Amino acid sequence: MDTIKIEKNWEYSNLLEIKVSAKSEYISIYQLYYVQTEDLKNIGNS
């Protein structure tokens, strides 16, 4: 079964670490992203 997960690992002040992971029968990968809280709030306004 193919799966994509988005998780918040930690938050400090106005900075978030977000982990995006994907898993299939053949491969499992992840990528970490660092995002400011204000940028995340404004993501739908662009």
N, C-alpha and C positions, 0 to 999 in steps of 0.2 A: 504494500500500500504506500502511495506517495503522500508525503506530509510536508507542510511548510509551517513553521512556528515563528512567532514574533514575541519576544520576552523582554521585559525591563529587568536588567541585572542589578543596577544600582542608580541612585540619584543623590547628587550632592549639590547643594545650593540651587543653581539653575541649569545644571548639566546632567544629562541622562546617558547611560550606556544601554544600548538596545542590541540584543542578539537576534539575528535572523538565521534560522537553520532550516535545512531541507534534507529530506531523507527519502530514498527510494530503495528498491531491491538491490541495487548495485553500488550506490554511493551515499555517503553522508557528509554534508558540508555545513559550515557556519561562517558568518561574517559579523564582526562587531562594528557598531556605529555609535558615534558620540554626537549628541544633538542637544542644543540649548532648548530649554522649555519654551521660551517665547517663539522660537522658530517652529516648533512642533504645533503650538497653538495656532499659528498663522498659516499653516500648510494649506488649508482650504481657501484662503483668501487670495491666492495668486492666480 
